[in-house]
């Protein structure tokens, strides 16, 4: 029989199917056995390409983070912070079930460490002390992770009767779901702008210090 044009197993295909399982069913649903079933191979075959499930998760996470853009720091720190946060949120928003794993930190993942290095370097070059650069990176991550993990607007019931009389200040909350994506994005941008504006003032104070 002729050999298949593409191999049944490859690191790329294993990561792709693994991420599909996570996206559809959650982190807990991914196991080497479940993955092997989806790939129509024996579980033992997977270990020729990846040592453990944890290693696979790191590889998947690294591939997702490779889409994050930190090149804006070549212009100025505020542009860099804004473009990094936006691209970081976009990458994570496509895979919310993976966010809790990514939220633990970069570990030894190449893409994540490369982005962290670019962010920290861009901030310190702009005059931020090392300690502040670390805290700004953390603060931005908190904003992005929170935004990517869930929708604020989708969390409100669409039934107007829920709010009648009992919650007068939420009289229009039942309309939030209709424009959830728009409201959530605008809310993220509001918080990001407030963060950058506040930091701009703080940097001016720092640079004026004797």
C-alpha positions in Angstrom: 0.0 0.0 0.0 1.3 3.5 -0.7 2.5 5.4 2.3 0.1 8.3 3.5 1.1 11.7 2.2 1.1 13.0 5.8 2.1 11.0 8.9 -0.6 10.1 11.3 1.5 11.4 14.2 3.6 14.5 14.4 4.2 17.0 17.2 2.2 19.6 15.3 -0.8 17.3 14.9 -0.6 16.1 18.5 -0.6 19.7 19.7 -3.5 20.6 17.4 -5.8 17.8 18.5 -4.8 18.3 22.2 -5.8 21.9 21.9 -9.1 21.0 20.2 -9.9 18.7 23.2 -9.1 21.4 25.7 -11.2 24.0 23.7 -14.2 21.7 23.5 -14.2 19.9 26.8 -11.8 21.6 29.2 -8.3 21.0 30.6 -9.5 18.0 32.7 -10.7 16.2 29.5 -7.2 16.0 28.1 -5.5 12.7 28.8 -3.0 10.7 26.8 -5.6 8.0 26.3 -8.2 10.5 25.1 -5.7 12.1 22.8 -4.7 8.7 21.3 -8.4 7.9 20.7 -8.8 11.1 18.7 -5.7 10.4 16.8 -6.7 6.8 16.2 -3.4 5.4 17.6 -2.2 3.6 20.7 -1.4 5.8 23.7 2.1 4.3 23.8 2.7 5.8 20.3 2.4 9.3 21.7 5.4 8.9 24.0 7.6 8.9 20.9 6.7 12.5 20.5 5.9 13.9 24.0 7.1 12.6 27.4 4.1 13.5 29.6 0.8 15.2 29.5 2.3 18.1 31.4 5.0 18.5 28.7 2.3 18.5 26.1 0.4 21.2 27.9 3.5 23.3 28.1 4.0 22.8 24.3 0.4 23.8 23.5 0.6 26.8 25.8 3.9 27.9 24.2 2.4 27.7 20.7 -0.6 29.8 21.8 1.7 32.4 23.4 3.9 32.5 20.2 1.0 34.6 18.7 1.5 37.4 21.2 3.2 40.5 19.9 5.6 42.5 22.0 7.3 44.3 19.2 5.6 47.6 20.0 8.1 48.3 22.7 10.5 49.2 19.9 8.5 52.4 19.6 7.8 53.4 23.2 6.7 51.7 26.4 3.0 52.8 26.3 2.6 51.7 22.7 4.3 48.4 23.6 2.2 47.8 26.6 -1.0 48.5 24.8 -0.2 46.3 21.7 1.1 43.5 24.0 -2.0 43.5 26.2 -4.3 43.5 23.2 -2.5 40.7 21.4 -2.1 38.7 24.6 -5.9 39.0 25.3 -6.7 38.0 21.7 -4.5 34.9 21.9 -6.0 33.8 25.2 -9.6 34.7 24.3 -9.6 32.0 21.6 -8.7 29.4 24.1 -10.3 30.3 27.5 -10.1 26.7 28.8 -6.3 26.9 28.6 -6.0 30.2 30.5 -5.8 28.7 34.0 -2.7 26.7 32.9 -1.1 29.7 31.2 -1.9 31.9 34.2 0.6 30.0 36.4 3.5 31.7 34.6 6.0 31.2 31.8 7.8 28.2 33.4 10.5 27.2 30.9 8.3 27.9 27.8 10.4 29.6 25.1 7.7 31.8 23.6 6.5 33.0 27.0 10.0 33.8 28.3 10.8 35.6 25.0 7.7 37.8 25.4 8.4 38.4 29.1 12.0 39.4 28.2 10.8 41.9 25.5 8.2 43.4 27.9 10.7 43.8 30.8 13.4 45.1 28.5 11.1 47.6 26.8 10.0 49.0 30.2 13.4 49.3 31.7 14.8 51.0 28.6 12.0 53.6 29.0 13.3 54.4 32.4 11.2 52.2 34.6 13.1 50.7 37.6 13.4 47.0 37.5 10.9 46.5 40.4 8.3 48.7 38.7 8.8 46.9 35.3 8.1 43.6 37.1 5.0 45.0 38.7 3.7 46.5 35.5 4.1 43.2 33.7 2.2 41.5 36.5 -0.5 44.2 36.6 -1.1 43.9 32.8 -1.2 40.1 33.0 -3.9 40.3 35.7 -6.0 42.6 33.5 -5.5 40.3 30.5 -6.1 37.0 32.3 -9.3 38.3 33.9 -10.6 39.6 30.6 -9.8 36.4 28.8 -11.2 33.9 31.3 -14.8 35.0 31.0 -17.3 37.6 30.0 -18.6 40.2 32.5 -21.7 40.9 30.3 -22.6 37.3 29.6 -22.9 36.7 33.4 -26.1 38.7 33.7 -29.4 36.9 33.1 -31.3 38.2 30.1 -34.6 38.0 32.0 -35.7 41.6 32.9 -37.9 40.2 35.7 -34.8 39.2 37.7 -34.0 42.8 38.3 -37.4 44.4 38.7 -38.0 46.1 42.0 -35.2 44.3 43.9 -32.3 45.7 41.9 -33.3 49.2 40.6 -29.8 50.1 39.6 -29.6 47.1 37.3 -32.8 47.9 35.4 -31.0 47.5 32.0 -28.7 44.7 33.0 -30.9 42.2 31.0 -29.7 43.9 27.8 -26.0 43.3 28.5 -25.9 39.9 26.7 -27.1 41.5 23.5 -23.8 43.4 23.1 -21.6 41.4 25.3 -18.5 41.3 23.0 -18.7 45.0 22.4 -19.1 45.9 26.1 -16.4 43.5 27.2 -13.9 44.8 24.7 -14.7 48.4 25.5 -14.3 47.6 29.2 -10.9 46.0 28.6 -9.8 49.1 26.7 -11.1 51.4 29.4 -9.1 49.6 32.1 -6.0 49.4 29.9 -6.1 53.1 29.1 -6.6 53.9 32.8 -3.6 51.7 33.6 -1.4 53.4 31.1 -2.5 56.9 32.0 -1.8 56.3 35.6 1.5 54.8 34.9 2.5 57.7 32.7 1.9 60.1 35.6 3.8 57.8 37.9 6.8 57.6 35.6 7.0 61.4 35.4 7.1 61.4 39.2 9.8 58.8 39.3 12.0 60.6 36.8 11.7 63.8 38.7 12.9 62.3 41.9 16.4 63.4 42.9 
